C-alpha cells in the first residue's frame, strides 16, 4: 500500500514523451552524473597508487571476495522474489 502522496516510481528514473510516436527520453540529473565521474576518478587515482604498495595477490583476493558477496546478495534477492 502506498503512502498518501507517494508514487510507485519514487526513486526511479522518470521519463516523458515529447510527442506521440516518439521514444521516451530519460531525465537524469546532471549532479548524479558529475558525482559518478568524481567517484570514478578518485577510485582510479587511488587504485593506481595502491598498485605500488599492495601485492597483486591481495588485490585479486579482495576483488574475488567483493564479487562473491555481490553474487550472494543477488542470489538471495532473486530467491526472495
Helices and strands as residue ranges (DSSP letters): E 14-16, E 25-27, H 30-50, H 56-80
